[in-house]
Amino acid sequence: MEVLADPEVTAGAAVNGHARIRSTGRVLVLNASYEPINVCTVRRATVLVLKSRAEMLERGEGALHSERMTIDRPCVIRLVRYVRIPRDVHRRKITRKAVLARDAYTCQYCGHEATSLTVDHVIPRSRGGESVWENIVASCATCNRRKGSHLPREIKMHPRNKPRAPGPTVFIRIASPTIPHSWQPYLAPA
């Protein structure tokens, strides 16, 4: 297989005589069923396309060049064979980033978008609440302090949306800080 070089590679980027593909670009990977399952580097996506393990659905700007060939820069690829993904794969880790992304970076009590959000247990752990997706929401610091260790009914602060486990697109949105316009048709709303 040939080594492809990005035209944007800076001078001196060759290592051991081989050009490197700039790995800052992200590519959306879809299962054979068009379900989004991952985000990978341009290099990995190019290898999958060249090995006929994936097909390119959307092309990015520019092209990748080698001595003997030029290939379009992949932006969205689809695996040729279906890969079975366990149903609970997206329920495993509860992280602050995932909770904030699931709740669209909006306080679930007052509805304001804030830059410094925290996570809050709807039923506080001190009152028997568990650390599960269905009990954790994004909250601004003001609402989090106001609610404290009270139950929602005691202080009349109920989350605007019922907390639930996020869909797989939330993890795609976390893996890529900015979502290219070409990905939008393949991603369901978070």
N, CA and C atoms as an extended XYZ file, in Angstrom:
570
Properties=species:S:1:pos:R:3:atomname:S:1:resname:S:1:resid:I:1 pbc="F F F"
N         0.846       -1.170        0.000 N   MET     1
C         0.000        0.000        0.000 CA  MET     1
C         0.888        1.228        0.000 C   MET     1
N         0.459        2.248       -0.722 N   GLU     2
C         1.236        3.468       -0.813 CA  GLU     2
C         0.939        4.372        0.368 C   GLU     2
N         1.898        5.202        0.692 N   VAL     3
C         1.698        6.176        1.751 CA  VAL     3
C         1.163        7.442        1.121 C   VAL     3
N         0.058        7.921        1.600 N   LEU     4
C        -0.557        9.123        1.061 CA  LEU     4
C        -0.126       10.329        1.858 C   LEU     4
N         0.122       11.405        1.181 N   ALA     5
C         0.540       12.632        1.849 CA  ALA     5
C        -0.530       13.691        1.687 C   ALA     5
N        -0.723       14.447        2.710 N   ASP     6
C        -1.659       15.550        2.697 CA  ASP     6
C        -0.949       16.757        2.087 C   ASP     6
N        -1.594       17.483        1.167 N   PRO     7
C        -0.930       18.633        0.593 CA  PRO     7
C        -0.639       19.713        1.629 C   PRO     7
N        -1.300       19.642        2.778 N   GLU     8
C        -1.086       20.639        3.817 CA  GLU     8
C         0.021       20.249        4.783 C   GLU     8
N         0.706       19.132        4.517 N   VAL     9
C         1.784       18.713        5.400 CA  VAL     9
C         2.889       19.754        5.306 C   VAL     9
N         3.405       20.172        6.437 N   THR    10
C         4.436       21.199        6.445 CA  THR    10
C         5.778       20.607        6.078 C   THR    10
N         6.695       21.475        5.710 N   ALA    11
C         8.039       21.022        5.358 CA  ALA    11
C         8.650       20.328        6.559 C   ALA    11
N         9.358       19.248        6.298 N   GLY    12
C        10.009       18.516        7.379 CA  GLY    12
C         9.102       17.545        8.089 C   GLY    12
N         7.913       17.299        7.560 N   ALA    13
C         6.991       16.393        8.230 CA  ALA    13
C         7.232       14.945        7.842 C   ALA    13
N         8.188       14.702        6.956 N   ALA    14
C         8.474       13.322        6.567 CA  ALA    14
C         9.283       12.642        7.657 C   ALA    14
N         8.925       11.401        7.946 N   VAL    15
C         9.617       10.618        8.954 CA  VAL    15
C        10.121        9.355        8.274 C   VAL    15
N        11.416        9.108        8.349 N   ASN    16
C        12.010        7.935        7.715 CA  ASN    16
C        11.649        7.838        6.235 C   ASN    16
N        11.578        8.973        5.562 N   GLY    17
C        11.289        8.966        4.137 CA  GLY    17
C         9.822        8.799        3.786 C   GLY    17
N         8.946        8.697        4.761 N   HIS    18
C         7.522        8.546        4.500 CA  HIS    18
C         6.788        9.808        4.917 C   HIS    18
N         5.883       10.262        4.065 N   ALA    19
C         5.074       11.425        4.421 CA  ALA    19
C         3.999       10.990        5.401 C   ALA    19
N         3.601       11.905        6.271 N   ARG    20
C         2.557       11.597        7.249 CA  ARG    20
C         1.258       12.271        6.859 C   ARG    20
N         0.157       11.598        7.124 N   ILE    21
C        -1.151       12.206        6.929 CA  ILE    21
C        -1.466       13.005        8.182 C   ILE    21
N        -1.932       14.229        7.980 N   ARG    22
C        -2.306       15.043        9.121 CA  ARG    22
C        -3.487       14.379        9.819 C   ARG    22
N        -3.345       14.085       11.094 N   SER    23
C        -4.371       13.307       11.789 CA  SER    23
C        -5.368       14.172       12.554 C   SER    23
N        -5.331       15.485       12.349 N   THR    24
C        -6.261       16.335       13.080 CA  THR    24
C        -7.665       16.270       12.510 C   THR    24
N        -7.803       15.877       11.231 N   GLY    25
C        -9.123       15.749       10.639 CA  GLY    25
C        -9.859       14.558       11.233 C   GLY    25
N       -11.152       14.677       11.391 N   ARG    26
C       -11.964       13.600       11.937 CA  ARG    26
C       -12.928       13.129       10.865 C   ARG    26
N       -13.209       11.834       10.904 N   VAL    27
C       -14.095       11.209        9.926 CA  VAL    27
C       -15.174       10.443       10.678 C   VAL    27
N       -16.414       10.629       10.267 N   LEU    28
C       -17.541        9.910       10.862 CA  LEU    28
C       -17.605        8.522       10.248 C   LEU    28
N       -17.691        7.496       11.097 N   VAL    29
C       -17.769        6.110       10.640 CA  VAL    29
C       -19.190        5.605       10.883 C   VAL    29
N       -19.807        5.126        9.821 N   LEU    30
C       -21.157        4.564        9.911 CA  LEU    30
C       -21.080        3.058        9.754 C   LEU    30
N       -21.969        2.368       10.429 N   ASN    31
C       -22.075        0.922       10.254 CA  ASN    31
C       -22.687        0.661        8.874 C   ASN    31
N       -22.720       -0.579        8.444 N   ALA    32
C       -23.318       -0.923        7.155 CA  ALA    32
C       -24.785       -0.510        7.101 C   ALA    32
N       -25.413       -0.387        8.270 N   SER    33
C       -26.821        0.010        8.368 CA  SER    33
C       -26.994        1.530        8.421 C   SER    33
N       -25.921        2.282        8.208 N   TYR    34
C       -25.895        3.750        8.243 CA  TYR    34
C       -26.036        4.321        9.649 C   TYR    34
N       -25.890        3.517       10.662 N   GLU    35
C       -25.930        3.988       12.047 CA  GLU    35
C       -24.546        4.526       12.412 C   GLU    35
N       -24.455        5.754       12.956 N   PRO    36
C       -23.138        6.276       13.342 CA  PRO    36
C       -22.582        5.477       14.518 C   PRO    36
N       -21.316        5.022       14.385 N   ILE    37
C       -20.751        4.203       15.452 CA  ILE    37
C       -19.436        4.721       16.003 C   ILE    37
N       -18.756        5.623       15.272 N   ASN    38
C       -17.435        6.022       15.731 CA  ASN    38
C       -16.969        7.262       14.988 C   ASN    38
N       -15.878        7.825       15.481 N   VAL    39
C       -15.165        8.895       14.802 CA  VAL    39
C       -13.719        8.430       14.743 C   VAL    39
N       -13.089        8.570       13.585 N   CYS    40
C       -11.693        8.151       13.458 CA  CYS    40
C       -10.897        9.227       12.731 C   CYS    40
N        -9.610        8.998       12.605 N   THR    41
C        -8.740        9.944       11.906 CA  THR    41
C        -8.873        9.769       10.397 C   THR    41
N        -8.417       10.779        9.676 N   VAL    42
C        -8.406       10.710        8.214 CA  VAL    42
C        -7.539        9.531        7.766 C   VAL    42
N        -6.430        9.339        8.439 N   ARG    43
C        -5.522        8.243        8.083 CA  ARG    43
C        -6.221        6.880        8.191 C   ARG    43
N        -6.886        6.632        9.323 N   ARG    44
C        -7.578        5.350        9.526 CA  ARG    44
C        -8.686        5.160        8.492 C   ARG    44
N        -9.448        6.220        8.219 N   ALA    45
C       -10.534        6.138        7.245 CA  ALA    45
C        -9.988        5.844        5.855 C   ALA    45
N        -8.873        6.466        5.502 N   THR    46
C        -8.269        6.234        4.191 CA  THR    46
C        -7.824        4.783        4.046 C   THR    46
N        -7.236        4.246        5.091 N   VAL    47
C        -6.803        2.843        5.058 CA  VAL    47
C        -8.018        1.923        4.879 C   VAL    47
N        -9.096        2.186        5.593 N   LEU    48
C       -10.307        1.362        5.459 CA  LEU    48
C       -10.862        1.425        4.035 C   LEU    48
N       -10.846        2.606        3.425 N   VAL    49
C       -11.348        2.752        2.054 CA  VAL    49
C       -10.426        2.028        1.074 C   VAL    49
N        -9.108        2.208        1.237 N   LEU    50
C        -8.161        1.559        0.326 CA  LEU    50
C        -8.203        0.039        0.429 C   LEU    50
N        -8.499       -0.483        1.612 N   LYS    51
C        -8.593       -1.939        1.791 CA  LYS    51
C        -9.987       -2.469        1.450 C   LYS    51
N       -10.858       -1.599        0.952 N   SER    52
C       -12.244       -1.952        0.584 CA  SER    52
C       -13.049       -2.460        1.766 C   SER    52
N       -12.716       -2.004        2.947 N   ARG    53
C       -13.498       -2.358        4.138 CA  ARG    53
C       -14.586       -1.306        4.407 C   ARG    53
N       -14.463       -0.163        3.715 N   ALA    54
C       -15.437        0.910        3.859 CA  ALA    54
C       -15.568        1.632        2.524 C   ALA    54
N       -16.695        2.309        2.376 N   GLU    55
C       -16.895        3.137        1.194 CA  GLU    55
C       -17.026        4.592        1.636 C   GLU    55
N       -16.563        5.499        0.788 N   MET    56
C       -16.615        6.915        1.109 CA  MET    56
C       -17.975        7.467        0.695 C   MET    56
N       -18.713        8.035        1.660 N   LEU    57
C       -20.021        8.619        1.363 CA  LEU    57
C       -19.931       10.125        1.151 C   LEU    57
N       -19.083       10.778        1.934 N   GLU    58
C       -18.916       12.233        1.841 CA  GLU    58
C       -17.433       12.535        1.747 C   GLU    58
N       -17.103       13.473        0.887 N   ARG    59
C       -15.718       13.867        0.709 CA  ARG    59
C       -15.462       15.205        1.378 C   ARG    59
N       -14.281       15.334        1.962 N   GLY    60
C       -13.890       16.589        2.581 CA  GLY    60
C       -13.177       17.470        1.571 C   GLY    60
N       -12.723       18.615        2.042 N   GLU    61
C       -11.994       19.524        1.163 CA  GLU    61
C       -10.592       18.998        0.938 C   GLU    61
N       -10.123       19.149       -0.284 N   GLY    62
C        -8.766       18.738       -0.604 CA  GLY    62
C        -8.683       17.265       -0.937 C   GLY    62
N        -7.466       16.845       -1.206 N   ALA    63
C        -7.218       15.454       -1.563 CA  ALA    63
C        -5.937       14.998       -0.896 C   ALA    63
N        -5.759       13.703       -0.844 N   LEU    64
C        -4.548       13.109       -0.297 CA  LEU    64
C        -3.741       12.587       -1.486 C   LEU    64
N        -2.437       12.827       -1.469 N   HIS    65
C        -1.597       12.482       -2.618 CA  HIS    65
C        -0.478       11.542       -2.210 C   HIS    65
N        -0.149       10.625       -3.117 N   SER    66
C         1.054        9.808       -2.983 CA  SER    66
C         1.825        9.977       -4.284 C   SER    66
N         2.885        9.249       -4.424 N   GLU    67
C         3.677        9.352       -5.646 CA  GLU    67
C         2.877        8.914       -6.860 C   GLU    67
N         2.004        7.917       -6.690 N   ARG    68
C         1.301        7.342       -7.838 CA  ARG    68
C        -0.213        7.518       -7.832 C   ARG    68
N        -0.767        8.066       -6.793 N   MET    69
C        -2.229        8.186       -6.778 CA  MET    69
C        -2.689        9.386       -5.974 C   MET    69
N        -3.926        9.764       -6.234 N   THR    70
C        -4.593       10.826       -5.491 CA  THR    70
C        -5.947       10.275       -5.069 C   THR    70
N        -6.308       10.524       -3.830 N   ILE    71
C        -7.600       10.051       -3.320 CA  ILE    71
C        -8.272       11.218       -2.602 C   ILE    71
N        -9.592       11.306       -2.751 N   ASP    72
C       -10.341       12.354       -2.058 CA  ASP    72
C       -10.216       12.169       -0.550 C   ASP    72
N       -10.234       13.272        0.176 N   ARG    73
C       -10.176       13.226        1.637 CA  ARG    73
C       -11.533       12.750        2.154 C   ARG    73
N       -11.567       11.642        2.897 N   PRO    74
C       -12.860       11.172        3.421 CA  PRO    74
C       -13.377       12.075        4.545 C   PRO    74
N       -14.696       12.217        4.590 N   CYS    75
C       -15.342       12.976        5.659 CA  CYS    75
C       -16.366       12.089        6.382 C   CYS    75
N       -17.063       11.235        5.607 N   VAL    76
C       -17.993       10.238        6.150 CA  VAL    76
C       -17.763        8.940        5.387 C   VAL    76
N       -17.549        7.857        6.137 N   ILE    77
C       -17.393        6.548        5.501 CA  ILE    77
C       -18.417        5.581        6.081 C   ILE    77
N       -18.727        4.535        5.302 N   ARG    78
C       -19.655        3.495        5.754 CA  ARG    78
C       -18.957        2.154        5.620 C   ARG    78
N       -18.969        1.382        6.701 N   LEU    79
C       -18.363        0.054        6.666 CA  LEU    79
C       -19.134       -0.834        5.696 C   LEU    79
N       -18.427       -1.681        4.983 N   VAL    80
C       -19.052       -2.573        4.011 CA  VAL    80
C       -19.780       -3.709        4.725 C   VAL    80
N       -19.188       -4.232        5.799 N   ARG    81
C       -19.812       -5.304        6.572 CA  ARG    81
C       -20.367       -4.740        7.872 C   ARG    81
N       -21.498       -5.286        8.281 N   TYR    82
C       -22.131       -4.851        9.522 CA  TYR    82
C       -21.290       -5.285       10.721 C   TYR    82
N       -21.081       -4.371       11.656 N   VAL    83
C       -20.356       -4.669       12.888 CA  VAL    83
C       -21.366       -4.650       14.023 C   VAL    83
N       -21.459       -5.739       14.762 N   ARG    84
C       -22.407       -5.820       15.872 CA  ARG    84
C       -21.885       -4.997       17.040 C   ARG    84
N       -22.690       -4.049       17.485 N   ILE    85
C       -22.343       -3.194       18.611 CA  ILE    85
C       -23.236       -3.608       19.780 C   ILE    85
N       -22.655       -3.960       20.937 N   PRO    86
C       -23.486       -4.323       22.090 CA  PRO    86
C       -24.436       -3.182       22.463 C   PRO    86
N       -25.643       -3.519       22.802 N   ARG    87
C       -26.676       -2.525       23.111 CA  ARG    87
C       -26.291       -1.603       24.265 C   ARG    87
N       -25.584       -2.128       25.258 N   ASP    88
C       -25.284       -1.318       26.442 CA  ASP    88
C       -23.968       -0.547       26.339 C   ASP    88
N       -23.354       -0.523       25.154 N   VAL    89
C       -22.050        0.128       25.029 CA  VAL    89
C       -22.134        1.618       25.382 C   VAL    89
N       -23.255        2.265       25.110 N   HIS    90
C       -23.380        3.688       25.375 CA  HIS    90
C       -23.898        3.975       26.788 C   HIS    90
N       -24.188        2.955       27.553 N   ARG    91
C       -24.676        3.149       28.916 CA  ARG    91
C       -23.542        3.010       29.938 C   ARG    91
N       -22.383        2.570       29.508 N   ARG    92
C       -21.321        2.237       30.450 CA  ARG    92
C       -20.808        3.414       31.262 C   ARG    92
N       -20.198        4.377       30.609 N   LYS    93
C       -19.533        5.440       31.347 CA  LYS    93
C       -20.411        6.668       31.490 C   LYS    93
N       -20.528        7.142       32.710 N   ILE    94
C       -21.198        8.406       32.954 CA  ILE    94
C       -20.084        9.410       33.219 C   ILE    94
N       -19.922       10.337       32.289 N   THR    95
C       -18.907       11.363       32.449 CA  THR    95
C       -19.584       12.730       32.418 C   THR    95
N       -18.910       13.704       32.969 N   ARG    96
C       -19.431       15.067       32.983 CA  ARG    96
C       -19.662       15.538       31.548 C   ARG    96
N       -18.688       15.288       30.670 N   LYS    97
C       -18.821       15.706       29.273 CA  LYS    97
C       -20.050       15.087       28.623 C   LYS    97
N       -20.286       13.809       28.883 N   ALA    98
C       -21.422       13.120       28.274 CA  ALA    98
C       -22.748       13.661       28.805 C   ALA    98
N       -22.816       13.952       30.090 N   VAL    99
C       -24.048       14.508       30.677 CA  VAL    99
C       -24.324       15.887       30.083 C   VAL    99
N       -23.299       16.728       29.993 N   LEU   100
C       -23.481       18.075       29.448 CA  LEU   100
C       -23.893       18.018       27.979 C   LEU   100
N       -23.279       17.128       27.213 N   ALA   101
C       -23.644       16.994       25.794 CA  ALA   101
C       -25.073       16.475       25.655 C   ALA   101
N       -25.438       15.491       26.464 N   ARG   102
C       -26.804       14.939       26.409 CA  ARG   102
C       -27.833       16.034       26.684 C   ARG   102
N       -27.530       16.917       27.642 N   ASP   103
C       -28.461       17.981       28.025 CA  ASP   103
C       -28.246       19.259       27.223 C   ASP   103
N       -27.522       19.166       26.118 N   ALA   104
C       -27.291       20.287       25.191 CA  ALA   104
C       -26.662       21.490       25.892 C   ALA   104
N       -25.801       21.240       26.861 N   TYR   105
C       -25.069       22.299       27.580 CA  TYR   105
C       -26.019       23.358       28.136 C   TYR   105
N       -27.151       22.869       28.658 N   THR   106
C       -28.189       23.738       29.195 CA  THR   106
C       -28.556       23.277       30.599 C   THR   106
N       -28.699       24.224       31.527 N   CYS   107
C       -29.124       23.888       32.887 CA  CYS   107
C       -30.527       23.304       32.817 C   CYS   107
N       -30.720       22.149       33.395 N   GLN   108
C       -32.013       21.477       33.330 CA  GLN   108
C       -33.029       22.024       34.329 C   GLN   108
N       -32.606       22.957       35.173 N   TYR   109
C       -33.528       23.570       36.125 CA  TYR   109
C       -34.007       24.942       35.641 C   TYR   109
N       -33.085       25.816       35.238 N   CYS   110
C       -33.489       27.165       34.824 CA  CYS   110
C       -33.525       27.340       33.311 C   CYS   110
N       -32.902       26.436       32.562 N   GLY   111
C       -32.936       26.500       31.114 CA  GLY   111
C       -31.878       27.379       30.473 C   GLY   111
N       -30.997       27.963       31.266 N   HIS   112
C       -29.959       28.832       30.704 CA  HIS   112
C       -28.769       28.018       30.206 C   HIS   112
N       -28.216       28.469       29.090 N   GLU   113
C       -26.969       27.888       28.610 CA  GLU   113
C       -25.865       28.595       29.379 C   GLU   113
N       -25.027       27.833       30.009 N   ALA   114
C       -23.959       28.425       30.813 CA  ALA   114
C       -22.626       27.831       30.404 C   ALA   114
N       -21.571       28.615       30.612 N   THR   115
C       -20.235       28.125       30.266 CA  THR   115
C       -19.669       27.240       31.368 C   THR   115
N       -20.096       27.462       32.590 N   SER   116
C       -19.566       26.668       33.707 CA  SER   116
C       -20.685       25.841       34.331 C   SER   116
N       -21.043       24.758       33.662 N   LEU   117
C       -22.087       23.875       34.170 CA  LEU   117
C       -21.473       22.793       35.049 C   LEU   117
N       -22.267       22.323       35.984 N   THR   118
C       -21.886       21.196       36.821 CA  THR   118
C       -22.903       20.090       36.578 C   THR   118
N       -22.729       18.969       37.241 N   VAL   119
C       -23.741       17.916       37.170 CA  VAL   119
C       -24.402       17.804       38.538 C   VAL   119
N       -25.675       17.471       38.531 N   ASP   120
C       -26.442       17.393       39.769 CA  ASP   120
C       -27.194       16.073       39.813 C   ASP   120
N       -27.239       15.476       40.983 N   HIS   121
C       -28.069       14.286       41.189 CA  HIS   121
C       -29.473       14.777       41.514 C   HIS   121
N       -30.453       14.402       40.700 N   VAL   122
C       -31.827       14.836       40.916 CA  VAL   122
C       -32.275       14.412       42.307 C   VAL   122
N       -32.106       13.142       42.617 N   ILE   123
C       -32.306       12.667       43.988 CA  ILE   123
C       -30.899       12.574       44.575 C   ILE   123
N       -30.559       13.458       45.507 N   PRO   124
C       -29.182       13.520       46.021 CA  PRO   124
C       -28.705       12.176       46.571 C   PRO   124
N       -27.415       11.944       46.435 N   ARG   125
C       -26.843       10.698       46.946 CA  ARG   125
C       -27.049       10.599       48.451 C   ARG   125
N       -27.047       11.735       49.134 N   SER   126
C       -27.260       11.722       50.588 CA  SER   126
C       -28.677       11.282       50.948 C   SER   126
N       -29.574       11.294       49.962 N   ARG   127
C       -30.958       10.880       50.181 CA  ARG   127
C       -31.265        9.562       49.476 C   ARG   127
N       -30.224        8.828       49.097 N   GLY   128
C       -30.419        7.513       48.488 CA  GLY   128
C       -30.381        7.504       46.969 C   GLY   128
N       -30.081        8.625       46.350 N   GLY   129
C       -30.006        8.682       44.887 CA  GLY   129
C       -28.782        7.958       44.364 C   GLY   129
N       -28.920        7.343       43.207 N   GLU   130
C       -27.822        6.597       42.605 CA  GLU   130
C       -27.142        7.426       41.526 C   GLU   130
N       -25.931        7.027       41.192 N   SER   131
C       -25.209        7.670       40.101 CA  SER   131
C       -25.499        6.910       38.808 C   SER   131
N       -26.680        7.136       38.260 N   VAL   132
C       -27.112        6.509       37.015 CA  VAL   132
C       -27.602        7.614       36.083 C   VAL   132
N       -27.635        7.324       34.794 N   TRP   133
C       -28.050        8.321       33.815 CA  TRP   133
C       -29.407        8.939       34.155 C   TRP   133
N       -30.301        8.140       34.677 N   GLU   134
C       -31.661        8.594       34.946 CA  GLU   134
C       -31.758        9.486       36.185 C   GLU   134
N       -30.623        9.745       36.865 N   ASN   135
C       -30.637       10.569       38.077 CA  ASN   135
C       -29.644       11.724       38.014 C   ASN   135
N       -28.982       11.921       36.885 N   ILE   136
C       -27.972       12.973       36.779 CA  ILE   136
C       -28.352       13.925       35.658 C   ILE   136
N       -28.278       15.235       35.955 N   VAL   137
C       -28.578       16.260       34.952 CA  VAL   137
C       -27.529       17.361       34.995 C   VAL   137
N       -27.468       18.139       33.908 N   ALA   138
C       -26.606       19.321       33.868 CA  ALA   138
C       -27.287       20.434       34.662 C   ALA   138
N       -26.483       21.187       35.407 N   SER   139
C       -27.029       22.249       36.240 CA  SER   139
C       -26.037       23.398       36.316 C   SER   139
N       -26.550       24.621       36.305 N   CYS   140
C       -25.657       25.759       36.517 CA  CYS   140
C       -25.305       25.794       38.007 C   CYS   140
N       -24.235       26.459       38.349 N   ALA   141
C       -23.770       26.490       39.744 CA  ALA   141
C       -24.830       27.092       40.666 C   ALA   141
N       -25.531       28.113       40.197 N   THR   142
C       -26.557       28.766       41.020 CA  THR   142
C       -27.684       27.794       41.371 C   THR   142
N       -28.203       27.105       40.388 N   CYS   143
C       -29.290       26.148       40.632 CA  CYS   143
C       -28.800       24.969       41.472 C   CYS   143
N       -27.572       24.528       41.244 N   ASN   144
C       -27.027       23.410       42.004 CA  ASN   144
C       -26.920       23.768       43.486 C   ASN   144
N       -26.442       24.987       43.776 N   ARG   145
C       -26.350       25.430       45.185 CA  ARG   145
C       -27.740       25.589       45.792 C   ARG   145
N       -28.674       26.167       45.020 N   ARG   146
C       -30.032       26.394       45.524 CA  ARG   146
C       -30.729       25.076       45.848 C   ARG   146
N       -30.542       24.081       44.978 N   LYS   147
C       -31.192       22.788       45.206 CA  LYS   147
C       -30.529       22.046       46.356 C   LYS   147
N       -29.207       22.112       46.425 N   GLY   148
C       -28.488       21.461       47.521 CA  GLY   148
C       -28.833       19.994       47.641 C   GLY   148
N       -29.149       19.553       48.849 N   SER   149
C       -29.475       18.143       49.078 CA  SER   149
C       -30.988       17.920       49.222 C   SER   149
N       -31.763       18.823       48.633 N   HIS   150
C       -33.225       18.696       48.691 CA  HIS   150
C       -33.724       17.796       47.566 C   HIS   150
N       -34.868       17.185       47.787 N   LEU   151
C       -35.555       16.446       46.733 CA  LEU   151
C       -36.262       17.464       45.840 C   LEU   151
N       -36.451       17.171       44.560 N   PRO   152
C       -37.089       18.129       43.653 CA  PRO   152
C       -38.452       18.625       44.144 C   PRO   152
N       -39.260       17.737       44.724 N   ARG   153
C       -40.597       18.156       45.175 CA  ARG   153
C       -40.528       19.061       46.394 C   ARG   153
N       -39.489       18.918       47.212 N   GLU   154
C       -39.361       19.744       48.418 CA  GLU   154
C       -39.065       21.203       48.078 C   GLU   154
N       -38.313       21.423       47.036 N   ILE   155
C       -37.906       22.786       46.695 CA  ILE   155
C       -38.543       23.243       45.379 C   ILE   155
N       -39.372       22.386       44.800 N   LYS   156
C       -40.079       22.662       43.549 CA  LYS   156
C       -39.114       23.000       42.408 C   LYS   156
N       -38.073       22.186       42.302 N   MET   157
C       -37.098       22.313       41.211 CA  MET   157
C       -37.036       20.970       40.494 C   MET   157
N       -37.782       20.866       39.430 N   HIS   158
C       -37.807       19.631       38.654 CA  HIS   158
C       -37.041       19.843       37.344 C   HIS   158
N       -36.310       18.830       36.898 N   PRO   159
C       -35.612       18.967       35.608 CA  PRO   159
C       -36.608       19.195       34.473 C   PRO   159
N       -36.230       20.031       33.514 N   ARG   160
C       -37.090       20.332       32.369 CA  ARG   160
C       -37.307       19.098       31.493 C   ARG   160
N       -36.272       18.276       31.370 N   ASN   161
C       -36.354       17.036       30.590 CA  ASN   161
C       -36.054       15.869       31.508 C   ASN   161
N       -36.792       14.788       31.324 N   LYS   162
C       -36.550       13.602       32.139 CA  LYS   162
C       -35.186       13.024       31.765 C   LYS   162
N       -34.286       12.886       32.736 N   PRO   163
C       -32.961       12.343       32.400 CA  PRO   163
C       -33.060       10.887       31.955 C   PRO   163
N       -32.244       10.550       30.949 N   ARG   164
C       -32.219        9.196       30.398 CA  ARG   164
C       -30.831        8.926       29.841 C   ARG   164
N       -30.563        7.689       29.546 N   ALA   165
C       -29.275        7.328       28.943 CA  ALA   165
C       -29.194        7.966       27.563 C   ALA   165
N       -28.044        8.493       27.199 N   PRO   166
C       -27.926        9.154       25.894 CA  PRO   166
C       -27.831        8.150       24.755 C   PRO   166
N       -28.180        8.607       23.583 N   GLY   167
C       -28.021        7.793       22.385 CA  GLY   167
C       -26.570        7.829       21.923 C   GLY   167
N       -26.232        7.027       20.937 N   PRO   168
C       -24.840        6.950       20.479 CA  PRO   168
C       -24.320        8.246       19.879 C   PRO   168
N       -25.199        9.097       19.350 N   THR   169
C       -24.714       10.328       18.728 CA  THR   169
C       -24.110       11.286       19.738 C   THR   169
N       -24.481       11.184       20.997 N   VAL   170
C       -23.880       12.039       22.020 CA  VAL   170
C       -22.388       11.768       22.107 C   VAL   170
N       -22.004       10.514       22.033 N   PHE   171
C       -20.589       10.161       22.134 CA  PHE   171
C       -19.831       10.562       20.868 C   PHE   171
N       -20.515       10.571       19.723 N   ILE   172
C       -19.920       11.055       18.473 CA  ILE   172
C       -19.650       12.552       18.618 C   ILE   172
N       -20.610       13.287       19.164 N   ARG   173
C       -20.459       14.734       19.334 CA  ARG   173
C       -19.345       15.079       20.324 C   ARG   173
N       -19.112       14.222       21.300 N   ILE   174
C       -18.015       14.445       22.246 CA  ILE   174
C       -16.677       14.181       21.571 C   ILE   174
N       -16.622       13.153       20.717 N   ALA   175
C       -15.366       12.767       20.060 CA  ALA   175
C       -14.900       13.811       19.051 C   ALA   175
N       -15.813       14.595       18.508 N   SER   176
C       -15.447       15.636       17.554 CA  SER   176
C       -15.971       16.966       18.080 C   SER   176
N       -15.077       17.860       18.490 N   PRO   177
C       -15.508       19.135       19.083 CA  PRO   177
C       -16.429       19.945       18.171 C   PRO   177
N       -16.183       19.924       16.872 N   THR   178
C       -17.072       20.607       15.943 CA  THR   178
C       -17.643       19.569       14.983 C   THR   178
N       -18.910       19.675       14.723 N   ILE   179
C       -19.586       18.724       13.838 CA  ILE   179
C       -19.648       19.340       12.437 C   ILE   179
N       -18.947       18.739       11.480 N   PRO   180
C       -19.019       19.268       10.115 CA  PRO   180
C       -20.442       19.196        9.560 C   PRO   180
N       -20.748       20.126        8.688 N   HIS   181
C       -22.083       20.189        8.085 CA  HIS   181
C       -22.425       18.879        7.368 C   HIS   181
N       -21.427       18.235        6.763 N   SER   182
C       -21.678       17.003        6.009 CA  SER   182
C       -22.073       15.829        6.904 C   SER   182
N       -21.839       15.927        8.220 N   TRP   183
C       -22.221       14.847        9.143 CA  TRP   183
C       -23.687       14.934        9.540 C   TRP   183
N       -24.275       16.118        9.487 N   GLN   184
C       -25.616       16.347       10.025 CA  GLN   184
C       -26.673       15.361        9.532 C   GLN   184
N       -26.728       15.012        8.251 N   PRO   185
C       -27.771       14.072        7.815 CA  PRO   185
C       -27.661       12.681        8.447 C   PRO   185
N       -26.478       12.346        8.958 N   TYR   186
C       -26.252       11.014        9.510 CA  TYR   186
C       -26.414       10.962       11.021 C   TYR   186
N       -26.524       12.113       11.665 N   LEU   187
C       -26.644       12.161       13.119 CA  LEU   187
C       -28.041       12.573       13.533 C   LEU   187
N       -28.634       11.776       14.402 N   ALA   188
C       -29.944       12.123       14.949 CA  ALA   188
C       -29.730       13.221       15.986 C   ALA   188
N       -30.743       14.028       16.258 N   PRO   189
C       -30.588       15.051       17.296 CA  PRO   189
C       -30.200       14.415       18.624 C   PRO   189
N       -29.316       15.081       19.391 N   ALA   190
C       -28.875       14.573       20.696 CA  ALA   190
C       -30.010       14.652       21.614 C   ALA   190
